[in-house]
Amino acid sequence: MTVTLADGTIRTEQWRLLTSLLDPAAHPATELVDLYHERWQSETTYFSIKATMLDGRVLRSRSLTGLDQEVYALLTTYQALIRAAADTACTRPGLDMDRISFTVLQTTAADTVTTATGILPPAGPAELLGTIGRAVLDALHPARHRHRVKARTRKNPTSKYGPNAGQHPTTSQNYTIRTAVTFFEHGLANRSRT
């Protein structure tokens, strides 16, 4: 894979994708590479729970059963919010769930519950969208995310790991990626350890 940054810097890396999906017609390599990036959805789930829902706070319970209860409450709330986002996405064909702001989703849901407004639908048939869905649709992320290459790095003062140390650009840059896919039917050569 070759990454070319806007300032002309070129970085080439070899990536290996190991998979048990061996039929290239049913599972093209380019689709598998694209799906690799989607796997980060689980990481954004953890981030949403830790940074947005907990807002940096730690769990309060001092017992195992209490911790279980708090974790299940967080997961249940997260699932309810994602369900509301999915219902909202269904009202607009082709809307990618990645465009929905989790922060707007959570804030609107919390405001709706605490003020008890817009909870019951008006007389007549209930609509799928609701108060939360309308707020989310009014604050969608852009269709195309800005490309970044390691620009958000920040040294945590309590981290045992060193800072960026010049390994990556310190400002955001646009980039292009060129990928060459090679199939090996009889194994791969070992990578050099240098």
C-alpha positions as CSV (number, residue, x, y, z in Angstrom):
1,M,0.0,0.0,0.0
2,T,1.4,3.4,-1.0
3,V,0.1,6.6,0.8
4,T,1.0,9.9,-0.9
5,L,0.4,13.0,1.3
6,A,-0.5,16.4,0.0
7,D,3.0,17.7,0.7
8,G,4.5,15.0,-1.5
9,T,5.6,12.7,1.2
10,I,5.3,9.0,0.1
11,R,5.0,6.1,2.5
12,T,4.9,2.5,1.4
13,E,3.8,-0.3,3.7
14,Q,3.1,-4.0,3.2
15,W,0.0,-5.2,4.8
16,R,-1.0,-8.8,5.1
17,L,-4.6,-9.9,5.4
18,L,-5.0,-13.4,6.7
19,T,-8.4,-14.9,6.2
20,S,-10.2,-18.2,6.0
21,L,-12.4,-16.8,3.2
22,L,-10.6,-18.5,0.4
23,D,-12.9,-18.0,-2.6
24,P,-11.7,-14.8,-4.4
25,A,-14.9,-14.7,-6.5
26,A,-17.2,-14.7,-3.5
27,H,-14.9,-12.6,-1.3
28,P,-12.8,-10.2,-3.4
29,A,-9.7,-9.0,-1.6
30,T,-10.5,-5.3,-2.2
31,E,-13.9,-5.8,-0.4
32,L,-12.1,-7.5,2.5
33,V,-9.7,-4.6,2.8
34,D,-12.6,-2.2,2.8
35,L,-14.3,-4.2,5.5
36,Y,-11.1,-4.1,7.6
37,H,-11.9,-0.4,8.2
38,E,-15.4,-1.1,9.2
39,R,-14.2,-3.4,12.0
40,W,-13.2,-0.2,13.9
41,Q,-16.9,0.2,14.6
42,S,-16.4,-1.8,17.7
43,E,-13.7,0.6,18.8
44,T,-16.0,3.6,18.3
45,T,-18.6,1.7,20.4
46,Y,-16.2,1.5,23.3
47,F,-15.2,5.2,22.8
48,S,-18.9,6.3,22.7
49,I,-19.5,4.5,26.0
50,K,-16.3,5.6,27.7
51,A,-16.0,9.2,26.4
52,T,-19.5,10.3,25.6
53,M,-21.8,8.3,27.9
54,L,-19.5,8.2,30.9
55,D,-17.9,11.5,30.1
56,G,-14.6,10.3,31.6
57,R,-16.2,9.2,34.8
58,V,-15.5,5.7,36.3
59,L,-18.2,3.3,37.4
60,R,-19.3,4.0,41.0
61,S,-20.3,0.7,42.3
62,R,-18.1,-1.0,44.9
63,S,-19.5,-4.5,44.5
64,L,-19.4,-7.0,41.7
65,T,-23.2,-7.1,41.4
66,G,-23.4,-3.4,41.3
67,L,-20.7,-3.2,38.6
68,D,-22.7,-5.8,36.6
69,Q,-25.8,-3.6,36.9
70,E,-23.9,-0.5,35.8
71,V,-22.3,-2.2,32.8
72,Y,-25.7,-3.7,31.7
73,A,-27.4,-0.4,32.1
74,L,-24.7,1.3,29.9
75,L,-24.9,-1.4,27.3
76,T,-28.8,-1.3,27.3
77,T,-28.8,2.5,26.9
78,Y,-26.2,2.3,24.2
79,Q,-28.3,-0.3,22.3
80,A,-31.4,1.8,22.7
81,L,-29.6,4.8,21.3
82,I,-28.2,2.9,18.3
83,R,-31.7,1.5,17.7
84,A,-33.0,5.0,17.5
85,A,-30.2,5.9,15.1
86,A,-31.0,2.9,12.9
87,D,-34.7,3.8,12.9
88,T,-33.7,7.3,11.9
89,A,-31.4,6.1,9.1
90,C,-34.3,3.9,7.8
91,T,-36.3,7.1,7.1
92,R,-33.7,8.3,4.6
93,P,-32.7,5.6,2.1
94,G,-29.0,5.6,1.5
95,L,-28.1,7.4,4.8
96,D,-24.9,6.0,6.2
97,M,-25.1,5.4,10.0
98,D,-21.6,6.9,10.3
99,R,-23.1,10.3,9.5
100,I,-25.2,10.2,12.7
101,S,-23.7,12.0,15.6
102,F,-23.7,9.9,18.8
103,T,-23.3,13.0,20.9
104,V,-26.4,14.6,19.4
105,L,-28.2,11.3,19.7
106,Q,-27.4,10.9,23.4
107,T,-28.0,14.6,24.3
108,T,-31.3,14.7,22.6
109,A,-32.4,11.4,24.2
110,A,-31.4,12.7,27.7
111,D,-33.2,16.0,27.1
112,T,-36.3,14.2,25.9
113,V,-36.4,12.0,29.0
114,T,-35.6,14.6,31.6
115,T,-38.0,17.2,30.2
116,A,-40.7,14.5,29.3
117,T,-41.4,16.3,26.1
118,G,-42.0,14.6,22.8
119,I,-42.2,11.2,24.3
120,L,-45.7,10.3,23.3
121,P,-46.7,10.8,19.7
122,P,-49.5,13.2,18.9
123,A,-52.9,11.8,18.2
124,G,-52.9,9.8,15.1
125,P,-50.5,7.2,13.7
126,A,-47.1,7.1,15.4
127,E,-44.1,8.0,13.3
128,L,-40.8,6.2,13.3
129,L,-38.7,9.4,13.3
130,G,-39.7,11.1,16.5
131,T,-38.0,13.9,18.5
132,I,-34.6,12.2,18.7
133,G,-34.6,11.3,15.0
134,R,-35.5,14.8,13.8
135,A,-32.7,16.3,16.0
136,V,-30.2,13.8,14.6
137,L,-31.1,14.5,11.0
138,D,-30.7,18.2,11.6
139,A,-27.1,17.6,12.7
140,L,-25.7,15.0,10.4
141,H,-21.9,14.7,9.9
142,P,-20.7,15.5,6.4
143,A,-21.1,12.7,3.8
144,R,-17.3,12.6,3.2
145,H,-15.0,12.7,6.3
146,R,-11.9,14.8,6.1
147,H,-8.9,12.6,5.5
148,R,-6.3,12.6,8.3
149,V,-2.9,11.1,8.8
150,K,-2.1,11.0,12.5
151,A,-2.8,14.7,13.1
152,R,-4.8,14.2,16.4
153,T,-1.8,12.9,18.4
154,R,-1.6,14.4,21.8
155,K,0.8,13.4,24.5
156,N,-1.0,12.5,27.7
157,P,1.2,13.7,30.6
158,T,0.6,10.5,32.6
159,S,1.3,8.1,29.6
160,K,4.3,5.9,29.8
161,Y,4.6,6.0,26.0
162,G,6.7,8.7,24.2
163,P,5.3,11.5,22.1
164,N,5.0,11.4,18.3
165,A,8.7,11.9,18.0
166,G,8.5,13.0,14.4
167,Q,7.2,9.7,13.1
168,H,4.0,11.2,11.7
169,P,2.9,14.6,10.3
170,T,1.8,17.1,12.9
171,T,-0.9,18.7,10.8
172,S,-3.8,17.1,8.8
173,Q,-3.1,16.5,5.2
174,N,-5.1,15.1,2.3
175,Y,-3.8,11.9,0.9
176,T,-4.2,9.3,-1.8
177,I,-3.8,5.6,-1.4
178,R,-2.7,3.2,-4.1
179,T,-3.2,-0.5,-3.3
180,A,-1.8,-3.5,-5.1
181,V,-3.4,-6.8,-4.1
182,T,-1.3,-10.0,-4.5
183,F,-2.6,-13.5,-4.0
184,F,-0.3,-16.2,-2.5
185,E,-1.6,-19.7,-2.9
186,H,1.3,-21.4,-1.3
187,G,2.1,-19.2,1.7
188,L,4.2,-16.1,2.2
189,A,7.8,-15.4,2.8
190,N,8.7,-14.3,6.3
191,R,9.0,-10.6,6.9
192,S,12.4,-9.3,7.7
193,R,12.9,-8.4,11.4
194,T,15.0,-5.3,10.7
